[in-house]
Amino acid sequence: MIKKFHIAAMTTDHVLITGDATQTVKVNADGFFKKLLNLPPARCIDLLQIAAASYAIDRISKRSFAGANELGYRRFRLEVEVRDYDFWRQAGVANAVSEILRFLTTDDWQFEFVARSEISASDGHQNVLDLTKDFQPRFGALYSGGLDSAAGMANRFLDGANDFLVVTVGHQSSLHKQVTRQLNELRTVLKNQTGIEPNFRHSTLNIALKGGKAKRLSMQEKTQRSRAFLFCAAAAIAAKAYKLESMEVFENGVGAINLPLMSGMLGTCLSTRGAHPSFLRLMSDFCTQVTGQRILFTLPFLSATKAEMLQRFRDNTPLTTWAQSTRSCVHSATRVKGNPQCGVCPACIERRQAFLSADLPEDIDSYQAD
């Protein structure tokens, strides 16, 4: 069965999805754009809204494993209103988006781009004057607040890298405060130990689904593999604003390659590919085309395991304690007081294995199950 949707870009902040399901998507971009100090070009806003809409459709389209569809395969047809129609109608552009999402989700995605029906003068945002920026990063990185992100960020600072543009993308309004607190604590720890203060600018983009199927978790798809497309789209827009050629993705090599551990994961949505080198290559090429600027997504820890990323924290109590403030659990929405991690999902098990293999003490009271 083919699911058909129409995506209308109402304003920079709101996307309306209609068709086989109706869903409003709120792109909380005010703070994100303010940190960039300018409103991105039209096609970059198009990219952000295409990625947000794709993520929303992935999330509200629950897989069915009934009958002959034992892999939960889905087929989508999306008609998307865009601002820069001349760009998006070029040969190969729609196919590039389809290929990226097929690689991530294993589903069939087809896109048709149409000119936006109504164009307002400002889209609800005031363009910022092209003033000299008070901060010019030398490096850029995606940061989730998980253990790989934390270990990667700390290692990069310990290696002498500094002046980072740090981009976070999430669906919880509290994520910005959590990650900001985590990064500020890292700054304090490293300054006290090395005398060198890490310098960074942190920007968060939150996506919220209003009403529709998003009202009930039981009606949503749990895998949501398209999130990586949204993460990289936001990072590319930030990179363009600051003229950065690369954005680092802090994932260990085992997690990035993520070889299927059982036959049921072959060719299905059960294997996460959000940091796979092939996906990052596709996104690098596509975002370079969209932004008109070379953008490369890199994996600085591709040759390391999660435990090896943690080994520099050994015999360093402040860093070890700080690393335990991260959250790795797949079921992060459990919100059990005092137990932020379930302890039984693959991410929790890998986390515990990493602390053990790196010979680091860990507070196992943070897990619901030992």
C-alpha positions as CSV (number, residue, x, y, z in Angstrom):
1,M,0.0,0.0,0.0
2,I,1.3,3.4,-1.0
3,K,0.9,6.2,1.5
4,K,0.6,9.7,-0.1
5,F,1.3,13.0,1.6
6,H,1.4,16.7,0.7
7,I,3.9,18.9,2.6
8,A,3.0,22.6,2.7
9,A,5.6,25.0,4.2
10,M,3.2,27.4,6.0
11,T,6.0,29.5,7.5
12,T,9.6,28.9,8.4
13,D,8.5,27.5,11.7
14,H,5.5,25.4,10.7
15,V,5.0,22.5,8.2
16,L,1.6,21.0,7.5
17,I,1.4,17.4,6.3
18,T,-1.9,16.3,4.7
19,G,-3.0,13.2,2.8
20,D,-3.2,9.7,4.3
21,A,-2.6,11.4,7.6
22,T,-2.7,15.0,8.9
23,Q,0.1,16.3,11.1
24,T,1.5,19.7,12.1
25,V,5.2,19.9,12.6
26,K,6.7,22.8,14.6
27,V,10.3,23.6,13.8
28,N,11.5,25.5,16.8
29,A,14.1,27.4,14.8
30,D,14.2,30.8,16.5
31,G,17.1,30.0,18.8
32,F,18.8,28.0,16.1
33,F,18.7,30.8,13.6
34,K,19.8,33.4,16.2
35,K,22.9,31.4,16.9
36,L,23.6,31.4,13.2
37,L,23.2,35.1,13.1
38,N,21.3,35.0,9.8
39,L,18.3,33.5,8.1
40,P,19.5,30.6,5.9
41,P,18.9,30.8,2.1
42,A,15.6,29.6,0.7
43,R,16.8,26.2,-0.4
44,C,18.4,25.6,3.0
45,I,15.1,26.3,4.6
46,D,13.5,23.9,2.1
47,L,16.0,21.2,3.1
48,L,15.3,21.7,6.8
49,Q,11.5,21.4,6.2
50,I,11.9,18.4,3.9
51,A,13.9,16.7,6.5
52,A,11.5,17.6,9.3
53,A,8.5,16.4,7.3
54,S,10.2,13.2,6.4
55,Y,11.0,12.5,10.0
56,A,7.4,13.3,11.0
57,I,6.0,11.0,8.3
58,D,8.4,8.2,9.3
59,R,7.3,8.7,12.9
60,I,3.5,8.6,12.3
61,S,3.5,5.8,9.8
62,K,3.7,2.7,12.0
63,R,5.0,-0.4,10.3
64,S,2.8,-3.4,9.7
65,F,4.4,-6.8,9.7
66,A,1.2,-8.6,8.7
67,G,0.8,-11.0,5.8
68,A,3.5,-11.1,3.2
69,N,5.1,-7.9,4.5
70,E,7.2,-9.6,7.2
71,L,9.9,-6.9,7.0
72,G,7.5,-4.0,7.7
73,Y,8.3,-2.4,4.3
74,R,6.6,0.9,3.6
75,R,6.1,3.0,0.4
76,F,5.7,6.8,0.5
77,R,4.9,9.3,-2.2
78,L,5.6,12.9,-1.1
79,E,4.6,16.1,-2.9
80,V,6.6,18.9,-1.3
81,E,6.1,22.7,-1.7
82,V,9.4,24.4,-1.9
83,R,10.7,28.0,-2.1
84,D,13.6,27.4,-4.5
85,Y,11.7,25.4,-7.1
86,D,14.3,26.0,-9.8
87,F,16.8,24.1,-7.7
88,W,14.6,21.2,-6.5
89,R,13.2,20.4,-9.9
90,Q,16.7,19.7,-11.3
91,A,17.3,16.2,-12.6
92,G,18.7,13.9,-9.9
93,V,17.8,16.1,-6.8
94,A,14.6,14.2,-5.9
95,N,16.4,10.9,-6.5
96,A,19.2,11.9,-4.2
97,V,16.7,12.6,-1.3
98,S,15.0,9.2,-2.1
99,E,18.3,7.3,-2.0
100,I,19.3,8.8,1.3
101,L,16.0,7.9,3.0
102,R,15.9,4.5,1.4
103,F,19.4,3.8,2.8
104,L,18.3,4.9,6.3
105,T,14.9,3.4,6.6
106,T,14.9,0.5,4.0
107,D,11.6,1.9,2.7
108,D,10.6,3.3,-0.7
109,W,10.5,7.1,-0.8
110,Q,9.5,9.1,-3.9
111,F,9.5,12.9,-4.0
112,E,7.8,15.4,-6.3
113,F,8.7,19.1,-5.7
114,V,6.2,21.8,-6.6
115,A,6.4,25.6,-6.3
116,R,5.2,27.0,-3.0
117,S,1.6,28.2,-3.3
118,E,2.0,31.3,-1.1
119,I,5.2,33.2,-0.5
120,S,5.3,35.8,2.3
121,A,7.9,38.5,2.4
122,S,9.7,37.3,5.6
123,D,8.2,33.9,6.6
124,G,7.8,35.3,10.1
125,H,11.5,35.9,10.6
126,Q,13.5,39.1,10.2
127,N,16.7,38.8,8.3
128,V,19.8,39.7,10.3
129,L,22.3,42.3,9.1
130,D,25.5,40.8,7.8
131,L,27.6,41.9,10.8
132,T,31.0,40.5,11.8
133,K,30.4,37.4,13.9
134,D,31.8,37.5,17.5
135,F,32.7,33.8,17.2
136,Q,34.3,32.0,14.3
137,P,34.5,28.2,14.9
138,R,37.4,26.1,13.5
139,F,35.4,22.9,14.0
140,G,31.8,21.7,13.9
141,A,30.2,18.7,15.5
142,L,26.8,17.1,16.0
143,Y,26.1,16.5,19.7
144,S,23.3,14.4,21.2
145,G,24.2,14.2,24.9
146,G,24.8,10.5,24.7
147,L,28.0,8.7,25.7
148,D,29.6,8.6,22.3
149,S,29.0,12.4,21.9
150,A,30.4,13.1,25.3
151,A,33.5,10.9,25.0
152,G,34.1,12.3,21.5
153,M,33.8,15.9,22.5
154,A,36.1,15.4,25.6
155,N,38.7,13.6,23.5
156,R,38.7,16.3,20.9
157,F,39.3,19.0,23.5
158,L,42.0,16.9,25.2
159,D,43.6,16.5,21.7
160,G,43.9,20.3,21.6
161,A,41.0,21.0,19.2
162,N,39.0,24.1,20.2
163,D,36.5,26.7,19.0
164,F,33.7,24.3,18.2
165,L,30.2,24.9,16.7
166,V,28.1,22.3,18.5
167,V,24.7,21.4,17.0
168,T,22.0,19.4,18.8
169,V,18.7,18.3,17.2
170,G,16.0,16.8,19.3
171,H,12.2,16.3,19.9
172,Q,12.2,17.3,23.6
173,S,12.2,20.9,24.7
174,S,14.3,20.1,27.7
175,L,17.2,18.7,25.6
176,H,18.8,22.1,25.1
177,K,19.1,22.7,28.8
178,Q,20.4,19.2,29.5
179,V,23.0,19.3,26.8
180,T,24.1,22.9,27.6
181,R,24.5,21.9,31.3
182,Q,26.5,18.9,30.2
183,L,28.8,20.9,28.0
184,N,29.3,23.6,30.6
185,E,30.3,21.0,33.2
186,L,32.8,19.6,30.7
187,R,34.3,23.1,30.2
188,T,34.7,23.5,34.0
189,V,36.3,20.0,34.4
190,L,38.8,20.5,31.6
191,K,39.6,24.1,32.6
192,N,40.4,22.9,36.2
193,Q,42.6,20.1,35.0
194,T,44.4,21.6,32.0
195,G,44.1,25.3,32.6
196,I,42.7,25.6,29.0
197,E,39.1,26.6,28.7
198,P,37.2,24.9,25.9
199,N,35.5,27.4,23.6
200,F,32.3,26.5,21.8
201,R,28.9,27.8,20.7
202,H,26.0,25.5,21.2
203,S,22.8,25.7,19.0
204,T,19.8,23.4,19.4
205,L,17.0,22.7,16.9
206,N,13.9,21.1,18.4
207,I,11.2,19.5,16.3
208,A,7.7,19.1,17.8
209,L,4.7,17.2,16.3
210,K,1.4,18.7,17.2
211,G,-1.8,16.7,17.3
212,G,-2.5,13.9,14.9
213,K,-1.1,10.5,15.5
214,A,1.7,12.0,17.5
215,K,-0.7,12.4,20.4
216,R,-0.3,8.7,21.3
217,L,3.0,6.8,21.5
218,S,1.2,3.6,20.7
219,M,0.3,5.0,17.2
220,Q,3.9,6.0,16.4
221,E,6.7,4.0,14.7
222,K,9.4,3.3,17.2
223,T,12.4,2.9,14.8
224,Q,12.3,6.5,13.3
225,R,15.5,5.9,11.3
226,S,15.1,9.1,9.3
227,R,16.2,11.2,12.3
228,A,19.8,11.1,11.0
229,F,18.7,12.9,7.8
230,L,17.2,15.7,10.0
231,F,20.3,15.9,12.2
232,C,22.7,16.2,9.2
233,A,20.4,18.7,7.4
234,A,20.5,21.0,10.5
235,A,24.3,20.6,10.8
236,A,24.8,21.4,7.2
237,I,22.8,24.7,7.5
238,A,24.9,25.6,10.5
239,A,28.1,24.8,8.7
240,K,27.1,27.0,5.8
241,A,26.4,29.9,8.1
242,Y,29.8,29.7,9.6
243,K,31.6,28.6,6.4
244,L,32.8,25.3,7.9
245,E,33.8,22.6,5.5
246,S,33.3,19.7,7.9
247,M,31.0,18.5,10.6
248,E,32.2,15.8,13.0
249,V,30.0,12.9,14.1
250,F,31.1,11.3,17.4
251,E,30.2,7.7,16.9
252,N,32.5,4.7,17.5
253,G,33.4,2.5,14.6
254,V,31.4,-0.5,15.8
255,G,28.3,1.7,16.1
256,A,28.9,3.5,12.9
257,I,29.2,0.3,10.7
258,N,26.6,-1.5,12.9
259,L,26.9,-4.9,11.3
260,P,23.6,-6.9,11.7
261,L,24.0,-9.3,14.6
262,M,21.3,-11.7,13.3
263,S,19.7,-12.6,10.0
264,G,16.5,-10.7,10.9
265,M,18.4,-7.5,10.8
266,L,19.6,-7.9,7.2
267,G,17.7,-5.5,4.9
268,T,15.4,-4.3,7.6
269,C,14.8,-1.2,9.7
270,L,16.3,-3.0,12.8
271,S,19.9,-1.9,11.9
272,T,20.7,1.7,12.6
273,R,22.6,3.4,9.8
274,G,22.6,7.0,10.9
275,A,26.3,7.2,11.2
276,H,27.3,4.7,8.6
277,P,30.1,5.9,6.3
278,S,27.9,5.3,3.2
279,F,25.1,7.5,4.6
280,L,27.5,10.2,5.6
281,R,29.0,10.2,2.1
282,L,25.6,10.5,0.6
283,M,24.7,13.4,2.9
284,S,28.1,15.1,2.3
285,D,27.5,15.1,-1.5
286,F,23.9,16.1,-1.2
287,C,24.4,18.9,1.3
288,T,27.3,20.3,-0.7
289,Q,24.9,20.5,-3.7
290,V,22.2,22.2,-1.6
291,T,24.3,24.7,0.2
292,G,26.7,25.4,-2.7
293,Q,29.6,25.0,-0.3
294,R,31.8,21.9,0.3
295,I,30.4,20.1,3.4
296,L,31.9,16.9,4.6
297,F,30.5,14.7,7.5
298,T,33.4,12.9,9.2
299,L,33.8,10.1,11.8
300,P,37.0,11.0,13.8
301,F,36.6,7.8,15.9
302,L,35.8,5.4,13.2
303,S,38.8,3.2,14.1
304,A,37.9,3.1,17.8
305,T,35.4,1.2,20.0
306,K,33.2,2.9,22.6
307,A,35.5,1.6,25.3
308,E,38.6,3.0,23.6
309,M,36.9,6.4,23.4
310,L,36.5,6.2,27.2
311,Q,40.0,5.0,28.1
312,R,41.4,8.5,28.4
313,F,39.0,9.0,31.4
314,R,40.8,6.2,33.3
315,D,42.2,7.4,36.6
316,N,40.4,10.7,36.0
317,T,37.5,10.8,38.5
318,P,36.0,14.1,37.4
319,L,35.8,13.1,33.8
320,T,34.5,9.6,34.7
321,T,31.8,11.1,36.9
322,W,30.9,13.6,34.2
323,A,30.6,10.8,31.6
324,Q,28.0,9.1,33.7
325,S,25.7,12.1,33.3
326,T,25.1,11.0,29.7
327,R,22.1,9.0,28.6
328,S,22.4,6.1,26.2
329,C,19.0,4.3,26.6
330,V,16.9,3.6,23.6
331,H,13.8,4.0,25.8
332,S,14.7,7.5,27.0
333,A,11.0,8.4,27.4
334,T,10.6,6.1,30.4
335,R,11.3,9.0,32.7
336,V,11.6,6.8,35.8
337,K,12.9,9.0,38.7
338,G,16.4,8.2,39.5
339,N,16.7,5.6,36.8
340,P,17.3,7.4,33.4
341,Q,18.3,4.1,31.7
342,C,16.4,0.8,31.4
343,G,19.5,-1.4,31.5
344,V,18.2,-4.0,29.1
345,C,18.1,-2.4,25.6
346,P,21.1,-2.9,23.3
347,A,22.3,0.7,23.9
348,C,22.4,0.2,27.7
349,I,24.2,-3.1,27.4
350,E,26.8,-1.6,25.1
351,R,27.2,1.3,27.5
352,R,27.8,-1.0,30.4
353,Q,30.2,-3.1,28.4
354,A,32.2,0.0,27.4
355,F,32.6,1.2,31.0
356,L,33.7,-2.3,32.0
357,S,36.1,-2.7,29.1
358,A,37.6,0.7,29.7
359,D,38.1,-0.3,33.4
360,L,36.0,2.7,34.6
361,P,33.7,2.6,37.6
362,E,30.0,3.1,36.9
363,D,27.0,4.0,39.0
364,I,24.7,1.0,38.2
365,D,21.9,2.6,40.3
366,S,21.1,4.7,37.2
367,Y,19.7,1.5,35.5
368,Q,16.2,0.2,36.1
369,A,17.5,-3.4,35.7
370,D,21.0,-4.8,36.4
